[in-house]
Amino acid sequence: MKWVYDSFNLLGIEFTLNLQDMIKTNFEQYIVKIKRMLQQWERRPLTPIGKITVPKTLVVPMLNHLFISLPNPDETYMKLLNTMFFQFIWGKKTEKVKRSVITGNYEQGGLKMLDLFDFIASLKCTWIKRIYQTDNIYAPLLQAIFDRDVISYIFTFGNAYLDKLIKDCSNCFWKDVLVSWKLVLTRLLERKSIISVEPIWYNDNFKIGGKPVFIRKWFNKGVKIVSDFLENNRILTKEEFEQKFSLQNCCALTFYGIRNSIKHRLMNKTHNDVLEITSHPFLPQAIELLIKHSKGCRDFYQTLYKPATRMTNEKKWNAKSNFDVHWKDVYKNCFETTKDTKLQWFQYRIIHRLLPIKSYLKTIGIENDDVCSLCGVAREDISHTFFQCAYSKKIWEELKAYIFNRTNKNITFNEKCILFGYPTNPNSPINFVILCTKFYIYKSFKKKECMRLSSLINYIKDQFIIEKFNALKKLNLTNFEKKWENWSEMFEFN
């Protein structure tokens, strides 16, 4: 055995005498490895949708044990990691989609890219889950840091109590845990706050003299939540409150101060606030989040995610058309129609108005004019390219007739369904046919080639074979064949 005096390695973590040196030593050694890995994957012709899987599945898992076990790295390191990830996704070019959008779920218009800050916070919150477990071995650690029992109070008091603990905590690791947990509670209340079960003590929503309040005598008598001051949708009087909790000579200034703060909270509740008169026992929202699943940080991460406000692409589509679009369905349809990331990325760019056609290229200074490449008459924008151009209309009419002759199905190809598909039935083969046809039209415009129905049918056949092979690999061939059984005659698949 060799004794060392400055550092040692245990379970993949380098321990040093100085905590800050330990954070720097452990995180910085991975920077070179991450850069090398991303450089290897840069050589592959992947879409941004494909590239997103690289940091999510290969890079971040290398750091998970550090994020869970050590204090958070400094902001410089975090920004460096984020920059490396997004430069890799966009090929070191200008980012086409806002980070607040791309980190969202598919139905929110995102691509499920990892928000590194929220992810680290969600990992830290798993320690709160461990502490909450009745048979845990970590509770004494937190009690030793504060020299008192704070665990039960974390789940009983409001967010101001966490502020107090964070201020008193000298351990930077547990401070990060408490800060992360406070962030989860804040986001939880932003989404839906049930006022009646909000804690009355150490709650920033209920203050006296501008400060959160705590009366230990009342707390020991069972006064804990807003509902304790309510009955039959009204606030109790001082006499009724004293009788309910067997209290005598309550301070009138304190009682009416809390009563007025509750009244003010009820009068100013937002659309996310709900008033539900409850009686004991009850389960706070934070506890529901802790016990939802026994392991993992997915619930915390989903709670931390803050959806972007109404997005630019939706505003532009609504301004240029009169479509009644359910955007959540449109976004999901993009990923449920096909598993081919090339086609997914193509449709995603149509929805977000990022497709490099002439009107877009002229806007960013690449093209000198925006006249249609085929008809040479109108402006080449998304609607013209896929629907209004005479060449595009002709191929849609030929496809409609072909489908009717083969399957006896009368399909309507209007502008809305061509651009966004049929979102109410995302798994329908017609959405796949529409998407493949759009891609064929787009390639014809880029190459300035005439469109032929035979070439289009052959392309759709090739894409169908790829989809079938993917279904076979995932042992989902039965469902795939059931999906296409009424369309087999269209392309002579039998």
TORZAKOL-212365 format. One line per field, with one value per residue (C-alpha): residue in three letters; x, y, z. Coordinates in steps of 0.25 Angstrom, whole numbers, plus 5000, padded with zeros to 4 digits. Example, Ala and Ser with C-alpha at 12.3 -4.5 7.8 and 13.67 -1.06 7.14 Angstrom:
% TORZAKOL-212365
rest: c(ALA:SER)
px: c(5049:5055)
py: c(4982:4996)
pz: c(5031:5029)
***
This chain:
% TORZAKOL-212365
rest: c(MET:LYS:TRP:VAL:TYR:ASP:SER:PHE:ASN:LEU:LEU:GLY:ILE:GLU:PHE:THR:LEU:ASN:LEU:GLN:ASP:MET:ILE:LYS:THR:ASN:PHE:GLU:GLN:TYR:ILE:VAL:LYS:ILE:LYS:ARG:MET:LEU:GLN:GLN:TRP:GLU:ARG:ARG:PRO:LEU:THR:PRO:ILE:GLY:LYS:ILE:THR:VAL:PRO:LYS:THR:LEU:VAL:VAL:PRO:MET:LEU:ASN:HIS:LEU:PHE:ILE:SER:LEU:PRO:ASN:PRO:ASP:GLU:THR:TYR:MET:LYS:LEU:LEU:ASN:THR:MET:PHE:PHE:GLN:PHE:ILE:TRP:GLY:LYS:LYS:THR:GLU:LYS:VAL:LYS:ARG:SER:VAL:ILE:THR:GLY:ASN:TYR:GLU:GLN:GLY:GLY:LEU:LYS:MET:LEU:ASP:LEU:PHE:ASP:PHE:ILE:ALA:SER:LEU:LYS:CYS:THR:TRP:ILE:LYS:ARG:ILE:TYR:GLN:THR:ASP:ASN:ILE:TYR:ALA:PRO:LEU:LEU:GLN:ALA:ILE:PHE:ASP:ARG:ASP:VAL:ILE:SER:TYR:ILE:PHE:THR:PHE:GLY:ASN:ALA:TYR:LEU:ASP:LYS:LEU:ILE:LYS:ASP:CYS:SER:ASN:CYS:PHE:TRP:LYS:ASP:VAL:LEU:VAL:SER:TRP:LYS:LEU:VAL:LEU:THR:ARG:LEU:LEU:GLU:ARG:LYS:SER:ILE:ILE:SER:VAL:GLU:PRO:ILE:TRP:TYR:ASN:ASP:ASN:PHE:LYS:ILE:GLY:GLY:LYS:PRO:VAL:PHE:ILE:ARG:LYS:TRP:PHE:ASN:LYS:GLY:VAL:LYS:ILE:VAL:SER:ASP:PHE:LEU:GLU:ASN:ASN:ARG:ILE:LEU:THR:LYS:GLU:GLU:PHE:GLU:GLN:LYS:PHE:SER:LEU:GLN:ASN:CYS:CYS:ALA:LEU:THR:PHE:TYR:GLY:ILE:ARG:ASN:SER:ILE:LYS:HIS:ARG:LEU:MET:ASN:LYS:THR:HIS:ASN:ASP:VAL:LEU:GLU:ILE:THR:SER:HIS:PRO:PHE:LEU:PRO:GLN:ALA:ILE:GLU:LEU:LEU:ILE:LYS:HIS:SER:LYS:GLY:CYS:ARG:ASP:PHE:TYR:GLN:THR:LEU:TYR:LYS:PRO:ALA:THR:ARG:MET:THR:ASN:GLU:LYS:LYS:TRP:ASN:ALA:LYS:SER:ASN:PHE:ASP:VAL:HIS:TRP:LYS:ASP:VAL:TYR:LYS:ASN:CYS:PHE:GLU:THR:THR:LYS:ASP:THR:LYS:LEU:GLN:TRP:PHE:GLN:TYR:ARG:ILE:ILE:HIS:ARG:LEU:LEU:PRO:ILE:LYS:SER:TYR:LEU:LYS:THR:ILE:GLY:ILE:GLU:ASN:ASP:ASP:VAL:CYS:SER:LEU:CYS:GLY:VAL:ALA:ARG:GLU:ASP:ILE:SER:HIS:THR:PHE:PHE:GLN:CYS:ALA:TYR:SER:LYS:LYS:ILE:TRP:GLU:GLU:LEU:LYS:ALA:TYR:ILE:PHE:ASN:ARG:THR:ASN:LYS:ASN:ILE:THR:PHE:ASN:GLU:LYS:CYS:ILE:LEU:PHE:GLY:TYR:PRO:THR:ASN:PRO:ASN:SER:PRO:ILE:ASN:PHE:VAL:ILE:LEU:CYS:THR:LYS:PHE:TYR:ILE:TYR:LYS:SER:PHE:LYS:LYS:LYS:GLU:CYS:MET:ARG:LEU:SER:SER:LEU:ILE:ASN:TYR:ILE:LYS:ASP:GLN:PHE:ILE:ILE:GLU:LYS:PHE:ASN:ALA:LEU:LYS:LYS:LEU:ASN:LEU:THR:ASN:PHE:GLU:LYS:LYS:TRP:GLU:ASN:TRP:SER:GLU:MET:PHE:GLU:PHE:ASN)
px: c(5000:5005:5001:4999:4998:4991:4980:4975:4964:4952:4941:4944:4946:4959:4959:4968:4970:4963:4949:4950:4962:4954:4943:4953:4962:4950:4942:4954:4960:4947:4948:4958:4951:4938:4944:4951:4938:4930:4941:4939:4924:4925:4930:4917:4906:4896:4884:4882:4872:4882:4893:4885:4886:4901:4902:4890:4894:4910:4915:4906:4906:4921:4919:4906:4914:4921:4908:4902:4914:4921:4917:4913:4925:4926:4918:4930:4931:4916:4916:4927:4920:4907:4915:4922:4909:4901:4913:4913:4898:4898:4912:4918:4909:4898:4888:4875:4865:4866:4871:4859:4851:4860:4861:4846:4838:4833:4819:4825:4832:4845:4855:4857:4871:4877:4876:4889:4886:4872:4878:4889:4878:4869:4881:4884:4869:4870:4877:4864:4857:4868:4866:4851:4851:4849:4860:4870:4884:4887:4878:4888:4898:4889:4885:4900:4902:4891:4892:4877:4866:4863:4858:4843:4843:4848:4834:4826:4830:4830:4841:4846:4851:4860:4866:4869:4876:4883:4889:4893:4899:4914:4915:4915:4910:4897:4895:4894:4884:4876:4876:4872:4860:4856:4856:4847:4837:4837:4834:4824:4816:4817:4810:4799:4798:4787:4786:4778:4790:4801:4809:4806:4820:4832:4824:4828:4813:4809:4817:4815:4823:4829:4835:4831:4825:4826:4819:4824:4812:4802:4810:4811:4796:4795:4794:4802:4794:4785:4773:4775:4770:4758:4744:4733:4740:4742:4754:4752:4750:4760:4750:4747:4762:4765:4754:4758:4772:4770:4778:4776:4779:4785:4793:4782:4793:4799:4786:4780:4793:4793:4778:4780:4791:4783:4771:4781:4786:4772:4769:4781:4782:4786:4780:4790:4785:4774:4766:4762:4757:4764:4764:4775:4781:4786:4798:4806:4810:4825:4823:4815:4827:4836:4828:4823:4835:4845:4857:4862:4861:4852:4840:4849:4854:4841:4836:4848:4846:4839:4832:4835:4825:4817:4828:4832:4828:4814:4812:4817:4808:4796:4799:4801:4790:4776:4778:4772:4785:4786:4801:4803:4798:4806:4819:4816:4812:4826:4832:4820:4819:4833:4845:4855:4862:4865:4850:4847:4857:4851:4837:4842:4849:4836:4828:4839:4840:4855:4855:4866:4857:4860:4851:4858:4872:4870:4866:4879:4887:4891:4882:4880:4865:4854:4847:4842:4853:4843:4831:4839:4827:4824:4832:4838:4833:4829:4814:4818:4828:4819:4805:4803:4814:4808:4818:4815:4800:4801:4809:4799:4787:4794:4797:4782:4778:4788:4783:4769:4772:4780:4772:4759:4762:4758:4769:4768:4781:4779:4790:4788:4789:4801:4809:4805:4799:4787:4791:4778:4782:4798:4800:4792:4800:4795:4804:4816:4812:4810:4823:4831:4824:4828:4843:4843:4837:4847:4859:4853:4853:4867:4872:4862:4857:4844:4835:4830:4820:4828:4840:4832:4825:4839:4844:4832:4835:4849:4845:4835:4845:4854:4842:4839:4853:4853:4840:4846:4858:4850:4841:4829:4826:4812:4807:4814:4807:4794:4796:4799:4789:4779:4789:4797:4791:4796:4810:4809:4815:4809)
py: c(5000:5014:5025:5039:5053:5061:5053:5039:5033:5025:5020:5030:5042:5049:5053:5065:5073:5085:5084:5094:5088:5075:5081:5087:5074:5065:5073:5078:5065:5062:5074:5068:5055:5062:5070:5058:5050:5062:5063:5049:5050:5063:5055:5048:5054:5055:5064:5072:5062:5051:5060:5063:5048:5049:5058:5052:5038:5038:5051:5055:5040:5042:5053:5048:5042:5056:5064:5055:5054:5067:5082:5088:5093:5108:5115:5116:5101:5100:5111:5104:5090:5097:5104:5091:5084:5094:5097:5082:5081:5093:5090:5102:5111:5121:5114:5113:5110:5117:5108:5110:5104:5093:5087:5085:5073:5069:5074:5088:5090:5085:5074:5069:5074:5074:5087:5085:5094:5088:5074:5076:5082:5070:5061:5069:5067:5052:5055:5061:5048:5039:5048:5046:5031:5026:5016:5025:5026:5041:5048:5049:5056:5067:5068:5068:5080:5089:5083:5081:5073:5081:5069:5069:5084:5084:5078:5085:5100:5109:5114:5124:5113:5108:5122:5122:5108:5112:5124:5116:5105:5105:5092:5096:5082:5082:5097:5093:5082:5092:5103:5092:5087:5102:5104:5091:5096:5110:5104:5094:5106:5114:5103:5100:5105:5099:5111:5103:5094:5104:5104:5117:5117:5123:5125:5138:5138:5141:5152:5161:5174:5169:5157:5142:5138:5126:5124:5112:5111:5111:5101:5091:5092:5087:5100:5098:5101:5112:5102:5103:5118:5114:5108:5108:5117:5128:5132:5129:5140:5141:5134:5123:5120:5120:5110:5101:5099:5101:5114:5125:5140:5139:5152:5160:5167:5154:5147:5159:5161:5146:5147:5160:5153:5141:5150:5157:5144:5139:5153:5153:5138:5135:5125:5115:5117:5107:5109:5095:5094:5082:5075:5066:5058:5063:5061:5073:5075:5074:5060:5055:5058:5051:5038:5038:5029:5022:5025:5035:5050:5050:5056:5067:5071:5072:5081:5090:5091:5105:5105:5116:5126:5127:5124:5133:5122:5121:5136:5136:5125:5131:5145:5139:5129:5127:5112:5107:5100:5092:5094:5083:5072:5078:5077:5063:5059:5062:5051:5041:5040:5034:5030:5035:5047:5053:5054:5058:5070:5073:5075:5082:5092:5094:5096:5106:5113:5110:5102:5108:5112:5125:5134:5130:5130:5144:5149:5144:5150:5137:5139:5151:5149:5140:5137:5122:5113:5105:5114:5127:5135:5136:5138:5125:5123:5111:5111:5114:5103:5092:5096:5109:5106:5100:5089:5085:5086:5076:5066:5066:5065:5053:5047:5048:5041:5030:5028:5027:5018:5008:5009:5015:5026:5040:5049:5064:5071:5085:5095:5092:5077:5078:5087:5081:5067:5062:5064:5057:5044:5044:5029:5029:5025:5037:5046:5038:5039:5055:5056:5048:5056:5069:5064:5060:5074:5081:5073:5076:5091:5090:5082:5090:5077:5074:5065:5052:5043:5030:5036:5040:5027:5020:5029:5027:5012:5013:5021:5010:4999:5007:5009:4994:4990:4999:4993:4979:4983:4988:4976:4984:4978:4973:4987:4993:4983:4986:5001:4999:4988:4997:5004:4992:4992:5007:5003:4988:4984:4970)
pz: c(5000:4996:5005:4999:5005:4995:4988:4986:4976:4981:4972:4960:4969:4972:4987:4991:5004:4998:4994:4983:4978:4977:4969:4959:4958:4956:4946:4937:4934:4926:4917:4908:4907:4904:4893:4887:4887:4880:4870:4866:4864:4857:4845:4843:4835:4846:4847:4859:4864:4863:4869:4882:4886:4886:4899:4905:4904:4903:4909:4921:4927:4928:4938:4946:4957:4959:4958:4969:4978:4978:4979:4966:4957:4955:4945:4935:4934:4932:4921:4914:4914:4909:4898:4894:4893:4885:4876:4873:4870:4860:4854:4860:4852:4857:4866:4858:4870:4884:4895:4903:4892:4887:4902:4902:4899:4885:4888:4892:4879:4885:4882:4896:4897:4911:4920:4927:4939:4941:4940:4950:4960:4958:4961:4974:4978:4978:4991:4997:4992:4999:5012:5012:5012:5026:5025:5020:5025:5020:5030:5041:5031:5030:5044:5048:5039:5045:5059:5060:5053:5040:5032:5036:5035:5021:5017:5027:5025:5013:5004:5014:5023:5012:5010:5025:5024:5011:5019:5031:5023:5022:5014:4999:4995:5004:5000:4985:4989:4997:4986:4976:4984:4986:4971:4969:4980:4973:4959:4965:4971:4958:4951:4961:4975:4984:4994:5005:5007:5006:5019:5027:5034:5027:5014:5006:5002:5017:5024:5035:5035:5022:5028:5028:5041:5051:5064:5071:5081:5070:5062:5074:5074:5060:5052:5039:5027:5021:5022:5038:5037:5027:5029:5019:5009:5019:5029:5043:5054:5065:5075:5065:5063:5078:5080:5069:5074:5089:5089:5099:5098:5084:5081:5073:5064:5060:5057:5049:5042:5037:5034:5025:5018:5015:5010:5001:4996:4993:4986:4977:4973:4959:4949:4954:4968:4973:4986:4991:5006:5011:5024:5031:5026:5013:5004:5000:4985:4989:4996:4984:4975:4984:4985:4970:4966:4976:4967:4957:4955:4943:4951:4957:4943:4937:4948:4946:4932:4929:4915:4906:4903:4890:4880:4868:4857:4863:4862:4848:4843:4849:4843:4829:4829:4835:4839:4852:4857:4869:4871:4881:4871:4860:4868:4872:4858:4853:4861:4861:4846:4844:4851:4840:4847:4833:4830:4845:4843:4830:4835:4848:4839:4832:4845:4850:4837:4836:4822:4813:4802:4794:4802:4815:4808:4803:4817:4822:4811:4803:4791:4783:4779:4784:4771:4769:4764:4755:4751:4751:4754:4769:4782:4787:4801:4808:4804:4790:4789:4794:4790:4781:4771:4758:4758:4772:4770:4758:4766:4777:4767:4760:4774:4778:4765:4767:4782:4777:4766:4775:4788:4785:4796:4792:4799:4800:4799:4804:4808:4823:4822:4813:4822:4835:4832:4839:4854:4859:4853:4854:4852:4838:4826:4819:4827:4823:4809:4810:4817:4807:4796:4802:4803:4788:4784:4792:4786:4772:4775:4780:4768:4758:4753:4747:4757:4752:4759:4756:4763:4775:4776:4776:4786:4796:4794:4798:4810:4813:4813:4823:4832:4831:4834:4847:4851:4850:4858:4869:4869:4865:4851:4855:4858:4846:4836:4843:4841:4826:4823:4816:4808:4803:4789:4787:4785:4782:4795:4795)
***
